[in-house]
Amino acid sequence: NTYGQCNVSDWTNIVSVIAGDTYTLGIKADGTIVTVGKDKNDARNVAHWTDIVAIATGTYHSVGLKSDGTVVAEGNNANKQCDVSGWKRIVAVAVGNAHTVGLKSDGTVVALGGNGSGQCNVSEWTNIVAIDAGKICTVGLKSDGTVVVAGNIAAEYISKVSAWKDIIMISVGSDHVVGLKSDGTVVAIGDASFGKCDVYDWTDIVAVSAGGQYTIGLKSDGTVVAVGYNEYKQCNVSSWKNIMIPGVN
C-alpha cells in the first residue's frame, strides 16, 4: 500500500474492480469511476468517464468499455495503444504492457499498440468469447473451450495451451496463463517460479485471476485460494468469506 492503492474502505455502490500496477480502479453502479493510488502516465485520469461497464488497466494505460460498445483510453500512448476511439461493437477489453485488445460482438478480435512480439496479430481469430492480455501476449478463449495465443510465450507453452480443452475462463499474468475448466478444476502454464502454477489440486473453482507472480481462485462457497509470490501478503486470503463476482456465483 505504498501509494495508497489499498485505501478503498470508503468506496460504495461498486460493481467491478481492477488493480493496476500502483493503483486501483472501481466502477460504480452509475457507470462512473473511482480511483486510489499512484498515477503513471495519466493512466488514472479516468474520473471523467461515464457509462462504463468494464475496465482494463496495465502499468501505463487504462481502457474503458462503454455501454454503447465504444471504448475510451487514457495513459501512455507511445505505441498508439490508446487510439481506440474508432472501435465499435466491443463487448470486452484487455490491456498488455503497451497494447490494447478488444473483443467484438461477432467473436472477432481487434488489437493495437506495441507489436514487437506479435501480440496484436489477432485479426484471423474467430469464435472468441473471452480475451486477456499479458505484458507482450494476447490470449483468446474460443466458444469450443479451446485457447489461442498471440505473442511472446515460449513455444512449448503455446503448444500446451493449445491442447487445453473445456476451458470456461482465462487469465494472464506477467509470464503465466491460467485456465478454469468446466468441472471447476484449474490448469496453468508458463514460468512456474514462486509456485504460481501450483493449481492442479484446486477444485470447485468458479473464477480465476493471474497476478504478476501469483494466482488467485474463487471457490463456489465464496472462499478464496491463492498461490505464488507473497512478499506483500497478497496471497493471505484464507480468511476471506462470501466473496462473489456478479454473474458468476
Salt bridges, closest charged atoms under 4 A:
ASP21 OD2 - LYS40 NZ 2.65
GLU74 OE2 - HIS48 NE2 3.19
ASP175 OD1 - LYS196 NZ 3.52
ASP191 OD1 - LYS196 NZ 3.90
